[in-house]
């Protein structure tokens, strides 16, 4: 009975990870296309559009990596997942900082 529940948890978790990663990649692709359009559109901050999309995408990808620790049983795999999580958290923080600065800069240029 316990083995069946463990197998079910592993299967469900793998599906959630897959869906999370698909959503993350989809958001990344959408942000890329939206950024390309913004690049040729006046009065749209391309940097802000890309940073917002990338930040949201990283959130979904990070969620998938965290869930991966639920089904990982080998210490070396857990260390790899931990390193990936750390890198993605650092990227998320950098993007968050970039978004904040771009919003502040956009506010300054609007008042001039």
C-alpha distances in whole Angstrom, upper triangle without the diagonal:
4,5,5,6,9,10,11,12,14,15,17,18,20,21,23,24,26,27,28,30,32,33,34,36,37,39,40,42,43,45,47,48,49,51,53,54,55,57,59,59,62,61,57,56,54,52,51,49,48,47,45,43,42,41,39,37,37,35,32,32,31,29,27,28,26,23,23,23,19,18,21,20,23,26,29,27,26,30,31,29,31,34,34,33,36,38,37,37,41,41,40,43,45,45,45,48,50,49,51,54,54,54,57,59,58,60,63,64,64,66,69
4,5,5,6,9,10,10,12,14,15,16,18,20,21,22,24,26,27,28,30,31,32,34,36,37,38,40,42,43,45,46,47,49,51,52,53,55,57,57,60,59,55,53,52,50,48,47,45,44,43,41,40,38,36,35,34,32,30,30,29,26,24,25,23,20,20,19,16,15,17,17,20,23,25,24,23,27,28,26,27,31,30,29,32,35,34,34,38,39,37,40,42,42,42,45,47,46,48,51,52,51,54,56,56,57,60,61,61,64,66
4,5,5,6,9,10,10,12,14,15,16,18,20,21,22,24,25,27,28,30,31,33,34,36,37,39,40,42,43,45,46,47,49,51,52,53,56,56,59,58,54,53,51,49,48,46,44,43,42,40,39,38,36,34,33,31,29,28,28,25,23,24,22,19,19,18,15,13,16,15,18,21,24,22,22,25,26,24,26,29,29,28,32,34,33,33,37,38,37,39,42,42,42,45,46,46,48,51,51,51,54,56,56,57,60,61,61,64,66
4,5,5,6,9,10,10,12,14,15,17,18,20,21,23,24,26,27,29,30,32,33,34,36,37,39,40,42,44,45,46,48,49,50,52,55,55,57,57,53,52,50,48,47,45,44,43,41,39,38,37,35,33,33,31,28,28,28,25,23,24,23,19,19,19,16,14,17,17,20,24,26,23,23,27,27,25,28,31,30,29,32,34,33,34,37,38,37,39,42,42,42,45,46,46,47,50,51,51,53,55,55,56,59,60,60,63,65
4,5,5,6,8,10,10,12,14,15,16,18,20,21,22,24,26,27,28,30,31,33,34,36,37,38,40,42,43,44,46,48,48,50,53,53,55,54,50,49,47,46,44,43,41,40,38,37,36,34,32,31,30,28,26,26,25,22,21,22,20,17,17,17,14,13,16,16,20,23,25,22,22,26,26,24,26,29,28,27,30,32,31,31,35,35,34,37,39,39,39,42,44,43,44,47,48,48,50,52,52,53,56,57,57,60,62
4,5,5,6,9,10,10,12,14,15,16,18,20,21,22,24,26,27,28,30,31,33,34,36,37,39,41,41,43,45,46,47,49,51,52,54,53,49,48,46,44,43,41,40,38,37,35,34,33,31,29,28,26,24,24,23,20,19,19,18,15,14,14,11,9,12,12,16,19,21,19,18,22,23,20,22,26,25,24,27,29,28,29,32,33,32,34,37,37,37,40,42,41,43,46,46,46,49,51,51,52,55,56,56,59,61
4,5,5,6,9,10,11,12,14,15,17,18,20,21,23,24,26,27,28,30,31,33,34,36,37,39,40,42,44,45,46,48,50,51,53,52,49,47,45,44,43,41,39,38,37,35,33,33,31,29,28,27,24,23,23,21,18,19,19,15,14,15,12,10,13,13,17,20,22,19,19,23,23,21,23,26,25,25,28,30,28,30,33,33,32,35,38,37,38,41,42,41,43,46,46,47,49,51,51,52,55,56,56,59,61
4,5,5,6,8,10,11,12,14,15,17,18,20,21,22,24,26,27,28,30,32,33,34,36,38,39,40,42,43,44,46,49,49,51,51,47,46,44,43,41,39,38,37,35,33,32,31,29,27,27,25,22,22,22,20,17,19,18,14,15,16,13,11,15,16,19,22,24,21,21,24,24,22,24,27,26,25,28,30,28,29,33,33,32,34,37,36,36,40,41,40,42,45,45,45,48,50,49,51,54,54,54,57,59
4,6,5,6,8,10,10,12,14,15,16,18,20,21,22,24,25,27,28,30,31,32,34,36,37,38,40,42,42,44,47,47,49,48,45,43,41,40,39,37,35,34,33,31,30,29,26,25,24,22,20,20,19,16,15,16,15,11,12,13,9,8,12,14,17,20,21,18,18,22,21,19,21,24,23,21,25,27,25,26,29,30,28,31,34,33,33,36,38,37,39,42,42,42,45,47,46,48,51,52,52,54,57
4,6,5,6,9,10,10,12,14,15,16,18,20,21,22,24,26,27,28,30,31,33,35,36,37,39,41,41,43,46,46,48,48,44,42,40,39,38,36,34,33,32,30,28,28,26,24,23,22,19,18,18,16,13,14,14,10,10,11,8,6,9,11,15,17,19,16,15,19,19,16,19,22,20,20,23,25,23,25,28,28,27,30,33,32,33,36,37,36,38,41,41,42,44,46,46,47,50,51,51,54,56
4,5,5,6,9,10,11,12,14,15,17,18,20,21,23,24,26,27,29,30,32,33,34,36,38,39,40,42,44,45,47,47,43,42,40,39,37,35,34,33,32,29,28,28,25,23,23,22,19,18,19,16,14,15,16,12,11,14,11,9,12,15,18,20,21,18,18,22,21,18,21,24,22,22,25,26,25,26,29,29,28,31,34,33,33,37,37,37,39,42,42,42,45,46,46,48,50,51,51,54,56
4,5,5,6,9,10,11,12,14,15,16,18,20,21,22,24,26,27,28,30,32,33,34,36,37,38,40,43,43,45,45,41,40,38,37,35,33,32,31,29,27,26,26,23,21,21,20,17,17,17,14,12,15,14,11,11,14,11,10,14,16,19,22,23,19,19,23,22,19,21,24,22,21,25,26,23,25,28,28,27,30,32,31,31,35,35,34,37,39,39,39,42,44,43,45,48,49,48,51,54
4,5,5,6,9,10,10,12,14,15,16,18,20,21,22,24,25,27,28,30,31,32,35,36,37,38,41,41,44,43,39,38,36,34,33,31,30,29,27,25,24,23,21,19,19,17,14,14,14,11,9,11,11,7,8,10,8,7,11,14,17,19,20,16,16,19,18,15,17,20,18,17,21,22,20,21,25,25,23,26,29,28,28,32,33,32,34,37,37,37,40,41,41,43,46,46,46,49,51
4,5,5,6,9,10,11,12,14,15,16,18,20,21,22,24,26,27,29,30,31,33,35,36,37,40,40,43,42,38,37,35,34,33,31,29,28,27,25,23,23,21,19,18,17,14,13,14,12,9,11,12,8,8,11,10,8,11,14,16,19,19,15,15,19,17,15,18,20,17,17,21,22,20,21,25,24,24,27,29,28,29,32,33,32,34,37,37,37,40,42,41,43,46,46,47,49,52
4,5,5,6,8,10,10,12,14,15,16,18,20,21,22,24,26,27,28,30,32,33,34,36,38,39,41,41,37,36,34,33,32,30,28,28,26,23,23,23,20,18,18,17,14,14,15,13,10,13,14,10,11,14,13,12,14,18,20,22,22,19,19,22,20,17,20,22,20,19,23,23,21,23,26,25,24,27,29,28,29,32,33,32,34,37,36,36,40,41,40,42,45,46,45,48,51
4,5,5,6,8,10,10,12,14,15,16,18,20,21,22,24,26,26,28,30,31,32,34,37,37,39,38,35,33,31,31,29,27,26,25,23,21,20,20,17,15,16,14,11,11,12,9,7,11,11,8,10,13,12,12,15,18,20,22,22,19,18,21,20,16,19,21,18,17,21,21,19,20,23,23,21,24,26,25,25,29,30,29,31,34,33,33,36,38,37,39,42,43,42,45,48
4,6,5,6,9,10,10,12,14,15,16,18,20,21,22,24,25,27,29,30,31,32,35,36,38,37,34,32,30,29,28,26,24,23,22,20,18,18,16,14,13,12,9,9,10,8,5,7,9,7,7,11,11,10,12,16,18,19,19,16,15,18,16,13,16,17,14,14,18,18,16,17,21,20,19,22,24,23,24,27,28,27,29,32,32,32,35,37,36,38,41,41,42,44,47
4,5,5,6,9,10,11,12,14,15,16,18,20,21,23,24,25,27,29,30,31,34,34,37,37,33,32,29,29,28,26,23,23,22,19,18,19,17,14,14,14,10,10,12,11,7,10,12,10,10,14,14,13,15,19,20,22,21,17,18,20,18,15,18,19,16,16,20,20,17,20,22,21,20,24,25,24,25,29,29,28,31,33,32,33,36,37,37,39,41,42,42,45,47
4,5,5,6,9,10,10,12,14,15,16,18,20,21,22,24,26,27,28,30,32,32,35,35,31,30,28,27,26,24,22,22,20,18,17,18,15,12,14,13,9,10,12,11,8,12,14,12,12,16,16,16,18,21,23,25,24,21,21,23,21,18,20,22,18,18,21,21,18,20,23,21,20,24,25,23,24,28,28,26,29,32,31,31,34,36,35,37,40,40,40,43,45
4,6,5,6,9,10,11,12,14,15,16,18,20,21,22,24,26,26,28,31,31,33,33,29,28,26,25,23,21,20,19,18,15,14,14,12,9,10,9,5,6,9,7,6,9,11,10,11,14,15,15,17,21,22,23,23,19,19,21,19,15,18,19,15,14,18,18,15,16,19,18,16,20,22,20,21,24,24,23,26,28,28,28,31,33,32,34,37,37,37,40,42
4,5,5,6,8,10,10,12,14,15,16,18,20,21,23,24,25,27,29,30,32,32,28,27,24,23,23,21,18,18,17,14,13,14,12,9,9,10,6,5,9,8,6,9,12,11,11,15,16,16,17,21,22,23,22,18,18,20,17,14,17,17,14,14,17,16,13,16,18,17,16,20,21,19,20,24,24,23,26,28,27,28,31,32,32,34,37,37,37,40,42
4,5,5,6,9,10,10,12,14,15,17,18,20,21,23,24,25,28,28,31,31,27,26,24,24,23,20,18,19,18,14,14,15,13,10,12,12,9,9,12,12,10,13,15,14,15,18,19,19,20,24,25,26,25,21,22,23,21,18,21,21,17,17,21,19,16,19,21,19,18,22,23,21,22,26,25,24,27,29,28,29,32,33,32,34,37,37,37,40,42
4,6,5,6,9,10,10,12,14,15,16,18,20,21,22,24,26,26,29,29,25,24,22,22,20,18,16,17,15,12,12,13,10,8,10,10,7,8,12,11,10,13,15,15,16,19,20,20,22,26,27,28,27,23,23,25,22,19,21,22,18,17,20,19,16,18,20,18,17,20,21,19,20,23,23,21,24,27,25,26,29,30,29,31,34,34,34,37,39
4,5,5,6,9,10,11,12,14,15,16,18,20,21,22,25,25,28,27,23,22,20,19,18,16,14,14,13,10,9,10,8,4,7,8,5,5,9,9,9,11,14,14,15,18,19,20,21,25,26,26,25,22,21,22,20,17,19,19,15,14,17,16,12,15,17,14,13,17,18,15,17,20,20,19,22,24,23,23,27,28,27,29,32,32,32,35,37
4,5,5,6,9,10,10,12,14,15,17,18,20,21,23,24,27,27,23,22,19,19,19,16,14,14,14,10,10,12,10,7,9,11,9,8,12,13,12,14,16,17,17,20,22,22,22,26,27,27,26,22,23,23,20,18,20,20,16,16,19,17,14,17,19,16,15,19,19,17,19,22,21,20,23,25,24,25,28,29,28,30,33,33,33,36,38
4,5,5,6,9,10,11,12,14,15,17,18,20,22,22,25,25,22,21,19,19,18,15,14,15,14,10,11,13,11,8,11,12,10,11,14,15,14,16,19,19,19,23,24,24,25,29,30,31,29,26,26,27,24,22,24,23,20,20,22,20,17,19,21,18,17,21,21,18,20,23,22,20,24,26,24,25,28,29,27,30,33,32,32,35,37
4,5,5,6,8,10,10,12,14,15,16,18,20,20,23,23,19,18,16,16,15,12,11,12,10,6,8,10,7,5,9,10,9,10,13,14,14,17,19,19,20,23,24,25,26,30,31,31,30,27,26,27,24,22,23,23,19,19,21,19,16,17,19,16,15,18,18,15,17,20,19,17,20,22,20,21,25,25,24,26,29,29,28,32,34
4,5,5,6,9,10,10,12,14,15,16,19,20,22,22,18,17,14,14,14,11,9,10,10,6,6,9,8,6,8,11,10,10,13,15,15,16,19,20,20,23,25,26,26,30,30,30,29,26,26,26,23,21,22,21,18,18,19,17,14,16,17,14,13,17,17,14,16,19,17,16,20,21,19,20,24,24,23,26,28,28,28,32,33
4,5,5,6,9,10,11,13,14,15,17,19,22,22,18,18,15,15,16,12,10,13,13,9,9,13,12,9,12,14,13,13,17,18,17,19,22,23,23,26,28,28,28,32,32,33,31,28,28,29,25,23,25,24,21,21,23,20,17,20,21,17,17,21,20,17,19,22,20,19,22,24,21,23,26,26,25,28,30,29,29,33,34
4,5,5,6,8,10,11,12,14,16,16,19,20,16,16,13,14,14,10,10,12,11,8,10,12,11,10,13,15,14,15,18,19,19,21,23,24,25,28,29,30,31,34,35,35,34,31,31,31,28,26,27,27,23,23,25,22,19,21,22,19,18,21,20,17,19,22,19,18,21,23,20,21,25,24,23,25,28,27,27,31,32
4,6,5,6,8,10,10,12,14,15,17,17,14,13,10,11,10,7,6,8,8,5,7,10,9,9,12,14,14,15,17,19,19,21,23,24,25,28,29,30,31,35,35,35,33,30,30,30,27,25,26,25,22,22,23,20,17,19,20,16,15,18,17,14,16,18,16,14,18,19,16,17,21,21,19,22,25,24,24,27,29
4,5,5,6,9,10,10,13,14,17,18,14,13,10,11,12,9,7,10,11,8,9,12,12,11,14,16,16,16,19,21,21,22,25,26,26,29,31,32,32,36,36,36,34,31,31,31,28,26,27,26,22,23,24,21,18,21,21,17,17,20,18,15,17,20,17,16,20,20,18,19,23,22,21,24,26,25,25,29,30
4,5,5,6,9,10,11,13,16,17,14,14,11,13,14,10,9,13,13,10,12,15,15,14,17,19,19,19,22,23,23,25,28,28,29,32,34,34,35,38,39,39,37,34,34,34,31,29,31,29,26,26,27,25,22,24,24,21,20,23,22,18,20,23,20,18,22,23,20,21,24,23,22,25,27,25,25,29,30
4,5,5,6,9,10,10,13,14,11,11,8,11,11,7,8,11,11,9,11,14,14,14,17,18,19,19,22,23,24,26,28,29,30,33,34,35,36,39,40,40,38,35,35,35,32,30,31,30,27,26,28,25,22,24,24,20,19,22,21,17,19,21,18,16,19,20,17,18,21,21,18,21,24,22,22,26,27
4,5,5,6,9,10,12,13,9,9,6,8,9,6,6,9,10,9,10,13,14,14,16,19,19,20,22,24,25,26,28,30,30,33,35,36,36,40,40,39,37,35,35,34,31,30,30,29,26,26,26,23,21,22,22,18,18,20,18,15,17,19,15,14,18,18,15,16,19,18,16,20,22,20,21,24,25
4,5,5,7,9,12,14,11,11,8,10,12,10,9,13,14,12,14,17,17,17,19,22,22,22,25,27,27,28,31,32,33,35,37,38,38,42,42,41,39,37,37,36,33,32,33,31,28,28,29,26,24,26,25,21,21,24,21,18,21,22,19,18,21,21,18,19,22,21,19,23,24,22,23,26,27
4,5,6,6,10,12,9,11,8,12,13,10,11,14,15,13,16,18,19,18,21,23,24,24,27,28,29,31,33,34,35,37,39,40,40,44,44,44,42,39,39,39,36,34,35,34,31,31,32,29,26,28,28,24,23,26,24,20,22,23,20,19,22,22,18,19,22,21,19,22,24,21,21,25,26
4,5,5,8,9,6,7,5,9,10,8,9,12,13,13,15,17,18,18,21,23,23,24,26,28,29,30,32,34,35,37,39,40,41,44,44,44,42,40,39,39,36,34,35,33,30,30,30,28,25,26,26,22,22,23,21,18,20,21,17,16,19,18,15,16,19,17,15,18,20,18,18,21,22
4,6,8,10,8,8,6,9,11,10,10,13,15,14,16,19,20,20,22,24,25,25,28,30,30,32,34,35,36,38,41,41,42,45,45,44,42,40,40,39,36,35,35,33,30,31,31,28,26,27,26,23,23,24,22,19,21,21,18,17,20,19,15,17,20,17,16,19,20,18,19,22,22
4,6,10,9,10,9,12,14,13,14,17,18,18,19,22,23,23,25,27,28,29,31,33,34,35,37,38,39,42,44,45,45,48,48,48,46,43,43,43,40,38,39,37,34,34,34,31,29,31,30,26,26,28,25,22,24,25,21,20,23,22,18,20,22,20,18,21,22,19,19,23,23
4,7,6,9,9,12,13,12,14,17,17,17,20,22,22,23,25,27,28,29,31,33,34,35,37,39,40,42,44,45,46,49,49,49,47,44,44,44,41,39,40,38,35,35,35,32,30,31,30,27,26,28,26,22,24,24,21,19,22,21,17,18,20,18,16,19,20,17,17,20,20
4,6,8,10,13,14,13,15,18,18,19,21,23,24,25,27,29,30,31,33,35,36,37,39,41,42,44,46,47,48,51,51,51,49,46,46,45,43,41,41,39,37,36,36,34,31,32,31,28,27,28,26,23,24,24,20,19,21,20,16,17,19,16,13,16,17,14,14,17,17
4,6,9,12,12,12,15,16,17,18,20,22,23,24,26,27,29,30,32,33,35,36,38,40,41,43,45,46,47,50,51,50,48,46,45,44,42,40,40,39,36,35,35,33,30,30,30,27,26,26,24,21,21,22,18,17,18,17,13,13,15,13,10,13,14,11,10,14,14
4,6,9,8,8,11,13,13,14,17,18,19,20,22,24,25,27,28,30,31,33,34,36,37,39,41,43,43,47,47,46,45,42,41,41,38,36,37,35,32,32,32,29,27,27,26,23,22,23,21,18,19,19,16,14,16,15,12,12,15,13,10,13,15,12,12,16,17
4,5,5,6,9,10,11,13,14,16,17,19,20,22,24,25,26,28,29,30,32,34,35,37,39,41,41,44,44,44,42,40,39,38,36,34,34,32,29,29,29,26,24,24,23,20,19,20,18,15,15,16,12,11,13,12,8,9,12,10,8,11,13,11,12,16,16
4,5,5,6,9,10,11,12,14,16,17,18,20,22,22,24,26,27,28,30,32,33,35,37,39,39,42,42,41,39,37,37,36,33,32,32,30,27,27,27,24,22,23,22,18,18,19,17,14,15,16,12,11,14,14,10,12,15,13,11,15,17,15,16,19,20
4,6,5,6,9,10,10,12,14,15,16,18,20,21,22,24,26,26,28,30,31,33,35,37,37,40,40,39,37,35,34,33,31,29,29,27,25,24,24,21,19,20,18,15,15,16,13,10,12,12,9,8,11,11,8,10,13,11,11,14,16,15,16,19,20
4,5,5,6,9,10,10,12,14,15,17,19,20,21,23,25,25,27,29,30,32,34,36,36,39,39,38,37,35,34,33,31,29,29,27,25,24,23,21,19,19,18,15,14,15,13,10,10,11,8,6,9,9,6,8,11,10,9,12,15,14,15,18,19
4,6,5,6,9,10,11,12,14,16,17,19,20,22,23,25,26,28,29,31,33,35,35,39,39,38,37,34,33,33,31,29,29,27,24,24,24,22,19,20,19,16,15,16,15,11,12,14,11,9,12,13,10,11,14,14,12,15,18,17,17,21,22
4,6,5,6,8,10,10,12,14,16,16,18,20,21,22,24,26,27,29,31,32,32,36,36,35,34,31,31,30,27,26,26,24,21,21,21,19,16,17,17,13,13,15,13,10,12,13,10,9,13,14,11,13,16,16,15,18,20,19,20,23,24
4,5,5,6,9,10,10,12,15,15,16,18,20,21,22,24,25,27,29,31,31,34,34,33,32,30,29,28,26,24,24,22,20,19,19,16,14,14,14,10,9,11,10,6,8,10,7,6,10,11,9,11,14,14,14,17,19,19,20,23,24
4,6,5,6,9,10,11,13,14,15,17,19,20,21,23,25,27,28,30,31,34,35,34,33,30,29,29,27,24,24,23,20,19,20,18,15,15,15,12,10,12,12,8,8,11,9,7,10,12,11,11,14,15,14,17,19,20,20,23,25
4,5,5,6,9,10,11,12,14,16,17,19,20,22,23,25,27,28,29,33,33,33,31,29,28,28,25,23,23,23,19,18,20,18,14,15,16,13,11,14,13,10,11,14,12,11,14,16,14,15,18,19,17,20,23,22,23,26,28
4,6,5,6,9,10,10,12,14,15,16,18,20,21,23,25,26,27,30,30,30,28,26,25,25,22,20,20,19,16,15,16,14,11,12,13,9,8,12,11,8,10,13,11,11,14,16,14,16,19,19,19,22,24,24,25,28,29
4,5,5,6,9,10,10,12,14,15,16,19,20,22,24,25,26,29,30,29,28,25,24,24,22,19,19,18,15,14,15,13,10,10,11,8,6,9,9,6,7,11,10,9,12,14,14,15,18,19,19,21,23,24,24,27,29
4,5,5,7,9,10,11,13,15,16,17,19,21,22,24,25,29,29,29,28,25,24,24,22,20,20,20,17,15,16,15,12,12,14,11,9,12,13,10,10,14,14,12,15,17,16,16,20,21,20,22,25,26,26,29,31
4,5,5,6,9,10,11,13,14,16,17,19,21,22,23,27,27,27,26,23,22,23,20,17,18,18,15,14,16,14,10,12,14,11,10,13,14,11,13,16,15,14,17,20,19,19,23,24,23,25,28,28,28,31,33
4,5,5,6,8,10,10,12,14,15,17,19,21,21,24,25,24,23,20,19,19,17,14,15,15,11,10,12,10,7,8,10,8,7,10,11,10,11,14,14,14,17,19,19,20,23,24,24,26,28,29,29,32,34
4,6,5,6,9,10,11,12,14,16,18,20,20,24,25,24,24,21,19,20,18,15,15,16,13,10,13,12,8,9,12,10,8,11,13,11,11,15,16,15,17,20,20,20,23,25,24,26,29,30,30,33,35
4,5,5,6,9,10,11,12,15,16,18,19,22,24,24,23,20,19,20,18,15,16,17,13,12,14,14,10,12,15,13,11,15,16,15,15,19,19,18,20,23,23,23,26,28,27,29,32,32,32,35,37
4,5,5,6,9,10,11,13,15,16,17,20,21,21,20,17,16,17,15,12,13,14,10,9,12,11,8,10,13,12,11,14,16,15,16,19,19,19,22,24,24,24,27,29,28,31,33,34,34,37,39
4,5,5,6,9,10,11,13,15,15,19,20,19,19,16,14,15,13,10,10,11,8,6,9,10,6,8,11,10,9,12,15,14,15,18,19,19,21,23,24,24,27,28,29,30,33,34,34,37,39
4,5,5,6,9,10,11,14,15,18,20,20,20,16,15,16,15,11,12,14,11,9,12,13,10,11,14,14,12,15,18,17,17,20,21,21,23,26,26,26,29,31,31,32,35,36,36,39,41
4,5,5,6,9,10,11,12,16,17,18,18,14,13,15,14,10,12,14,11,10,13,14,11,13,16,16,15,18,20,19,20,23,24,23,26,28,28,29,32,33,33,35,37,38,39,41,43
4,5,5,7,9,11,10,14,15,15,14,11,10,12,10,6,8,10,7,6,10,11,9,11,14,14,14,17,19,19,20,22,23,24,26,28,28,29,32,33,34,35,38,39,39,42,44
4,5,6,8,10,10,13,15,15,15,12,10,12,11,8,8,11,9,7,10,12,11,11,15,15,14,17,19,19,20,23,24,24,26,28,29,30,32,34,34,36,38,39,40,42,44
4,5,5,7,9,12,15,15,16,13,11,14,13,10,11,14,12,11,14,16,14,15,18,19,18,20,23,22,23,26,27,27,29,31,32,32,35,37,37,38,41,42,42,45,47
4,5,6,6,10,12,13,13,9,9,12,11,7,10,13,11,10,14,15,14,15,19,19,19,21,24,23,24,27,28,28,30,33,33,34,37,38,38,40,43,44,44,47,49
4,6,5,8,10,10,11,8,6,9,10,7,8,12,11,10,13,15,15,15,19,20,19,22,24,24,25,28,29,29,31,34,34,35,37,39,40,41,43,45,45,48,50
4,6,8,11,12,14,11,9,13,14,11,12,15,15,14,17,19,18,18,22,23,22,24,27,27,27,30,32,32,33,36,37,37,39,41,42,43,46,47,47,50,52
4,6,9,12,13,10,10,13,13,11,13,16,16,15,19,20,20,21,24,24,24,27,29,29,30,32,34,34,36,38,39,39,42,44,44,45,48,49,49,52,54
4,6,8,9,7,6,10,10,9,11,14,14,14,17,19,19,20,23,24,24,26,28,29,29,32,33,34,36,38,39,40,42,43,44,46,48,49,50,52,54
4,7,9,7,7,11,12,11,13,16,16,17,19,21,21,22,25,26,27,29,31,32,32,35,36,37,39,41,42,43,45,46,47,49,51,52,53,55,57
4,6,5,6,9,10,11,12,14,16,16,18,20,21,22,24,26,27,29,30,31,33,35,36,37,39,41,42,43,45,46,47,49,51,52,53,56,57
4,5,5,6,9,10,10,12,14,15,16,18,20,21,22,24,25,27,29,30,31,33,34,36,37,39,40,42,43,45,46,48,49,51,52,54,56
4,5,5,6,9,10,11,12,14,15,17,18,20,21,23,24,26,27,29,30,32,33,35,36,38,39,41,42,43,45,47,48,49,51,53,55
4,5,5,6,9,10,11,12,14,15,16,18,20,21,22,24,26,27,28,30,31,33,34,36,37,39,41,42,43,45,47,48,49,51,53
4,5,5,6,9,10,10,12,14,15,16,18,20,21,22,24,25,26,28,30,31,33,34,36,37,39,40,41,43,45,46,47,50,51
4,5,5,6,9,10,10,12,14,15,16,18,20,21,23,24,25,27,29,30,31,33,34,36,38,39,40,42,44,45,46,49,50
4,5,5,6,9,10,11,12,14,15,17,18,20,21,23,24,26,27,28,30,32,33,35,36,37,39,41,42,43,45,47,48
4,5,5,6,9,10,10,12,14,15,16,18,20,21,22,24,25,26,28,30,31,32,34,36,37,39,40,42,43,45,47
4,5,5,6,9,10,10,12,14,15,16,18,20,21,23,24,25,27,29,30,31,33,34,36,37,39,40,42,44,46
4,5,5,6,9,10,11,12,14,15,17,18,20,21,23,24,26,27,29,30,32,33,34,36,38,39,41,43,44
4,5,5,6,9,10,11,12,14,15,16,18,20,21,22,24,26,27,28,30,31,32,34,36,37,38,41,42
4,5,5,6,9,10,10,12,14,15,16,18,20,21,22,24,25,27,29,30,31,33,35,36,37,39,41
4,5,5,6,9,10,11,12,14,15,17,18,20,21,23,24,26,27,29,30,32,33,35,36,38,40
4,5,5,6,9,10,11,12,14,15,16,18,20,21,22,24,26,27,28,30,32,33,34,37,38
4,5,5,6,9,10,10,12,14,15,16,18,20,21,22,24,25,26,28,30,31,32,35,36
4,5,5,6,9,10,10,12,14,15,16,18,20,21,23,24,25,27,29,30,31,34,35
4,5,5,6,9,10,11,12,14,15,17,18,20,21,23,24,26,27,29,30,32,34
4,5,5,6,8,10,10,12,14,15,16,18,20,21,22,24,26,27,28,31,32
4,5,5,6,9,10,10,12,14,15,16,18,20,21,22,24,26,27,29,31
4,5,5,6,9,10,11,12,14,15,17,18,20,21,23,24,26,28,29
4,5,5,6,9,10,11,12,14,15,16,18,20,21,23,24,26,28
4,5,5,6,9,10,10,12,14,15,16,18,20,21,22,25,26
4,5,5,6,9,10,11,12,14,15,17,19,20,21,23,25
4,5,5,6,9,10,11,12,14,16,17,19,20,22,23
4,5,5,6,9,10,10,12,14,15,16,18,20,22
4,5,5,6,9,10,10,12,14,15,16,19,20
4,6,5,6,9,10,11,13,15,16,17,19
4,5,5,6,9,10,11,12,14,16,17
4,5,5,6,8,10,10,12,14,16
4,5,5,6,9,10,11,13,15
4,5,5,6,9,10,11,13
4,5,5,6,9,10,11
4,5,5,6,9,10
4,6,5,7,9
4,5,6,7
4,5,5
4,6
4
